[in-house]
């Protein structure tokens, strides 16, 4: 499970916990309407390798950072739900 740090433009921050499959599902939903950065690839054999887990979390954090730089996605309801955006930030 990946721990992803999220920060709003108003400097409110929170952490979400998601599995790779959650990111994959999000990517597929958003890709229907928007050109997206590449999602880190899925690998089955290295899941228990601590270095792989650390690298994957870093890649998923970077992926999320890139998504949040896309102006069309910032207010996308699918992304807002995925990020569990607090009402005070919406």
Long-range contacts (C-beta under 8 A, 24 or more apart in sequence): 2-56, 2-57, 2-60, 2-61, 3-57, 4-57, 4-60, 4-61, 4-64, 5-61, 6-64, 6-68, 6-83, 6-85, 8-85, 8-89, 10-89, 12-86, 12-88, 12-89, 14-84, 14-86, 16-82, 16-83, 16-84, 18-60, 18-82, 20-56, 20-60, 22-82, 23-60, 23-63, 26-78, 26-79, 26-82, 29-78, 30-67, 30-73, 30-76, 30-78, 30-79, 34-70, 34-72, 34-73, 34-76, 36-67, 36-70, 37-63, 37-66, 37-67, 38-63, 39-63
